[in-house]
């Protein structure tokens, strides 16, 4: 079972995001926050919890968005070393935010 398939069919709580950070399968899990106050208000009205997520290992970074009752990978970037990780995180974060704007 893939990591994405193991996520619950709902937004993640802060505790669940923190739990992912302690998991052996990922090195970093970060909730993607909304850019503006209006986006934050819309997100808060829709559901409690993180609806955007960045997951990183030593080999890749994935940007996930919670859409239609399921988590969807909207961007995946392979990385070769630690120096690539920042740019990969940025690209995935931008992709998640752009996906929400559509």
C-alpha positions in Angstrom: 0.0 0.0 0.0 1.4 3.4 -0.9 1.7 6.2 1.6 -0.9 8.3 -0.3 -3.3 5.4 -0.3 -2.9 5.0 3.4 -4.1 8.6 4.2 -7.6 8.9 5.5 -10.4 10.1 3.2 -10.6 13.5 5.0 -8.3 16.4 5.7 -5.5 15.7 8.2 -5.5 17.0 11.8 -2.4 18.7 13.1 -1.6 15.6 15.2 -1.8 13.4 12.1 0.6 15.7 10.2 3.0 15.5 13.2 2.6 11.7 13.3 3.6 11.5 9.6 6.8 13.4 10.6 7.6 10.6 13.0 6.9 7.9 10.5 9.8 6.0 9.0 8.4 6.3 5.4 8.8 10.1 5.2 11.4 12.6 6.4 9.2 15.6 6.3 5.4 16.3 6.3 4.1 19.8 6.1 0.6 21.2 5.8 0.1 23.7 3.0 -1.7 26.7 4.3 -3.9 29.0 2.3 -2.3 32.1 0.7 -4.9 34.7 1.7 -7.3 35.4 4.4 -10.3 34.7 2.1 -8.7 31.3 1.0 -8.2 30.5 4.7 -11.8 31.3 5.5 -13.1 29.2 2.6 -10.8 26.3 3.7 -12.0 26.6 7.3 -15.6 26.6 6.2 -15.2 23.6 4.0 -13.5 21.3 6.5 -11.3 21.1 9.6 -7.7 20.1 9.1 -5.0 20.2 6.4 -6.3 19.9 2.9 -2.9 20.4 1.3 0.2 18.5 2.2 3.9 18.2 1.3 5.6 14.9 1.8 9.4 14.4 1.4 11.8 11.6 1.5 15.5 11.6 0.5 14.5 10.7 -3.1 11.3 12.8 -3.8 8.9 15.5 -2.7 5.2 15.2 -3.4 2.5 17.8 -3.2 -0.9 16.5 -2.3 -4.3 18.1 -2.3 -7.5 16.8 -0.8 -10.2 16.9 -3.5 -13.6 15.2 -3.8 -13.0 13.0 -0.7 -9.6 11.7 -1.7 -6.0 12.8 -1.6 -4.5 13.5 -5.1 -0.8 13.9 -5.9 -0.7 17.2 -7.9 3.1 17.4 -8.2 6.0 15.0 -7.7 9.7 16.0 -7.9 12.6 13.6 -7.8 15.6 14.9 -5.8 19.2 13.9 -5.9 20.6 15.6 -2.8 19.6 17.9 0.1 20.3 21.0 -2.0 17.5 20.0 -4.4 14.9 19.6 -1.6 14.1 23.3 -1.1 13.3 23.9 -4.7 11.3 20.7 -4.9 9.3 21.7 -1.8 8.7 25.1 -3.3 7.5 23.6 -6.6 5.2 21.2 -4.9 3.8 23.9 -2.6 3.1 26.1 -5.6 1.4 23.3 -7.5 -0.9 22.5 -4.5 -1.9 26.2 -4.2 -2.4 26.5 -8.0 -4.6 23.3 -8.0 -6.8 24.9 -5.3 -7.2 28.1 -7.3 -8.6 26.2 -10.3 
